[in-house]
Amino acid sequence: VDRGNNRVLRFNSIQWFTQTGSPELVIGVVGGGCQPNALQIPATVAITSSSSRLYIADNGNNRVVYYDAPSTITVSYPTANGVIGQTSLSDCTGTILSEPYGVDVDVNGNVWIGMNSFVLRFTAASSFTASDLSLAQQNPSVYCTIAFDGMGNLYVSQTFFINVYDNAVSMVSDTGYTRQFSPINGLPNPNYFGFSIEKSTNVMGISDCNNYKVHVLKNVSLANGL
């Protein structure tokens, strides 16, 4: 995610390891905007386990947009296939979402979206037109990153720690988080700006912006993540 330039970039594996060359795909137009092919300060991305759909938290446009079959897109500046939080890709007045930051997809195809003070679940059955669950966050963070592990547990960043909702895929109401941990002990002023989880191994990578580091937890499904 190239947040400051209002775009998401795709590099092939060779470019990623050599850090050379231009991206093979650019999503989002120069200058940003709210058009069907534009992004405004995108925050995070998520991709389904089958790689059939890419979701982008379009923070500045108060929406989440998605692209079908993202690996087959070859022409830059593509138009999104759909939107969550607004009535259409041309509607910039939606009020369902407010500066969404985190997004991920559970094993049932439902889309979860993290915002400042809560996380919403949009069901695949409703074609993502309505949320059926809201999880309130006691210590709101504008950087509300969310991610599922391979066991269906949901992780929600709260700046200095992470809330964990065990078996979130089966939740029918907000009963509060199951556990909470600060993954990295002994560091001054940690700030968990963002993280992601490799679902097949439950390995978590955490961006610790205050300490200019990325931390790796070998098995985030354990009680303390270590």
C-alpha positions in Angstrom: 0.0 0.0 0.0 1.5 3.3 -1.1 -0.7 5.3 1.2 0.8 8.8 0.5 0.4 8.4 -3.3 -3.2 7.1 -3.1 -2.4 3.7 -4.7 -1.8 0.0 -4.2 1.1 -1.5 -6.1 1.8 -5.1 -7.2 5.3 -6.4 -7.7 6.3 -9.8 -9.0 8.5 -12.0 -6.8 11.7 -11.1 -8.6 11.1 -7.4 -8.2 10.2 -7.9 -4.6 13.5 -9.6 -3.7 15.8 -7.4 -5.9 13.9 -4.1 -5.1 14.3 -3.0 -8.6 12.0 -2.0 -11.5 8.5 -0.6 -11.6 5.4 -2.2 -10.2 3.6 -4.5 -12.7 0.2 -3.2 -11.6 -1.0 0.1 -10.1 -4.4 0.4 -8.5 -5.6 4.0 -8.0 -5.1 7.1 -10.1 -2.6 10.0 -9.8 -3.9 12.5 -7.3 -6.5 10.2 -5.8 -10.2 10.8 -5.7 -13.5 9.0 -5.3 -14.0 7.7 -8.9 -14.6 4.0 -9.5 -10.9 3.6 -10.4 -9.5 5.8 -7.6 -8.4 5.6 -4.0 -7.9 8.2 -1.3 -5.3 7.4 1.4 -5.7 3.6 1.2 -4.8 1.9 4.5 -4.7 -1.9 4.3 -5.5 -4.8 1.9 -6.8 -8.3 2.3 -7.1 -11.2 -0.1 -9.4 -14.2 0.1 -7.7 -17.6 0.7 -8.5 -18.6 -2.9 -6.9 -15.4 -4.1 -10.2 -14.7 -6.0 -10.8 -11.2 -4.6 -8.8 -8.3 -3.3 -10.2 -5.9 -0.7 -8.8 -2.4 -0.1 -9.7 -0.2 2.9 -10.1 3.1 1.1 -9.7 5.2 4.2 -10.1 8.7 2.8 -13.3 7.7 0.9 -15.0 6.0 3.8 -15.4 2.8 1.9 -13.9 -0.6 1.1 -13.5 -1.5 -2.6 -12.9 -4.9 -4.0 -11.4 -6.3 -7.2 -12.2 -9.8 -8.5 -9.5 -12.2 -9.8 -6.7 -9.7 -8.9 -3.9 -11.9 -10.1 -5.3 -11.7 -13.7 -5.5 -7.9 -13.8 -2.8 -6.7 -16.2 -3.8 -3.1 -17.0 -3.1 -0.4 -14.4 -5.7 1.9 -12.9 -8.5 -0.7 -13.1 -12.1 0.0 -12.0 -13.2 -1.8 -8.9 -15.8 -4.5 -9.2 -17.7 -3.5 -6.1 -17.9 -1.4 -2.9 -18.8 -1.8 0.8 -20.1 1.2 2.7 -21.7 3.1 -0.2 -24.5 2.5 -2.6 -22.3 2.5 -5.6 -18.8 3.2 -6.8 -19.9 6.6 -7.9 -21.5 7.5 -4.5 -19.1 9.4 -2.3 -21.6 10.3 0.4 -22.0 7.0 2.3 -22.1 7.2 6.1 -21.9 3.5 7.0 -18.1 3.5 7.3 -15.9 6.2 8.8 -12.3 6.1 7.8 -12.0 2.3 7.7 -8.4 1.2 8.4 -8.4 -2.6 8.7 -10.0 -5.2 6.5 -9.9 -9.0 6.4 -12.1 -11.9 5.2 -13.1 -15.0 7.4 -13.4 -18.6 6.2 -17.1 -18.0 5.5 -16.4 -15.2 3.1 -17.7 -12.5 5.4 -15.8 -9.2 5.4 -14.7 -7.6 8.7 -13.8 -3.9 8.7 -11.9 -2.1 11.5 -12.5 1.6 12.3 -11.6 3.9 15.2 -13.8 2.5 17.9 -15.4 -0.7 16.5 -15.2 -3.5 14.1 -18.1 -4.4 11.7 -18.9 -7.7 10.0 -20.5 -7.6 6.6 -22.0 -10.9 5.6 -21.5 -12.5 2.2 -25.2 -13.6 2.4 -26.2 -9.9 2.3 -23.9 -9.1 -0.6 -22.1 -6.9 2.0 -24.9 -4.4 2.0 -25.4 -4.5 5.8 -23.4 -5.4 8.9 -24.8 -8.0 11.3 -22.2 -7.6 14.1 -20.4 -4.7 15.8 -17.5 -5.2 18.2 -16.8 -2.1 20.4 -13.2 -1.3 21.2 -12.5 0.0 24.7 -9.3 1.8 23.7 -9.9 3.2 20.2 -7.1 3.5 17.8 -7.3 5.3 14.4 -5.0 2.5 13.2 -7.5 -0.3 13.8 -5.7 -3.1 11.9 -7.5 -6.5 12.0 -6.5 -10.0 10.9 -7.7 -13.6 11.2 -5.4 -16.4 12.0 -5.8 -19.9 10.6 -8.0 -21.0 13.5 -10.7 -18.3 13.0 -9.5 -16.1 15.8 -9.7 -12.3 15.2 -7.0 -9.9 16.2 -7.6 -6.2 16.6 -4.8 -3.6 17.2 -5.3 -1.1 19.9 -2.1 0.9 19.5 -0.2 -0.5 22.5 -1.8 -3.9 22.6 -4.0 -6.3 20.7 -7.5 -7.6 21.5 -8.1 -11.2 20.5 -11.6 -12.7 19.8 -11.3 -16.4 19.9 -13.5 -18.2 17.3 -14.8 -14.9 16.0 -16.2 -16.6 12.9 -18.9 -18.1 15.2 -19.8 -14.9 17.1 -23.5 -13.8 17.1 -23.1 -10.9 19.5 -20.4 -8.7 21.1 -19.4 -10.6 24.2 -16.1 -8.7 24.5 -12.6 -9.9 23.6 -11.3 -13.2 24.9 -7.8 -12.2 25.7 -5.5 -9.3 25.3 -1.7 -9.1 25.0 1.1 -6.8 24.2 3.2 -9.0 21.9 6.6 -7.3 22.4 7.6 -6.9 26.1 10.3 -4.5 27.2 10.1 -2.0 24.4 9.5 1.7 25.2 6.3 3.1 23.7 5.4 0.4 21.2 2.9 1.4 18.6 1.4 -1.5 16.6 0.6 0.5 13.4 -0.2 -2.6 11.4 0.1 -6.4 11.3 -0.7 -9.4 9.1 -1.0 -13.1 9.8 0.1 -16.0 7.5 -2.9 -18.2 8.1 -1.4 -21.6 7.3 1.4 -21.2 9.9 -0.1 -18.5 12.3 3.0 -16.4 11.9 2.4 -12.7 12.6 4.4 -9.8 11.3 3.9 -6.6 13.3 4.9 -3.0 12.3 6.2 -1.3 15.4 6.5 2.3 14.1 7.7 4.0 17.3 10.7 1.7 17.4 11.3 1.4 13.6 11.1 -2.3 13.6 9.0 -5.2 12.3 8.6 -8.0 14.8 7.7 -11.6 13.9 5.7 -13.9 16.3 6.2 -17.6 15.5 2.7 -18.7 16.6 0.2 -16.0 17.3 -2.5 -18.4 18.4 -0.7 -19.1 21.7 -1.8 -17.2 24.7 0.9 -14.5 24.6 1.8 -14.9 20.9 5.3 -16.0 21.6 
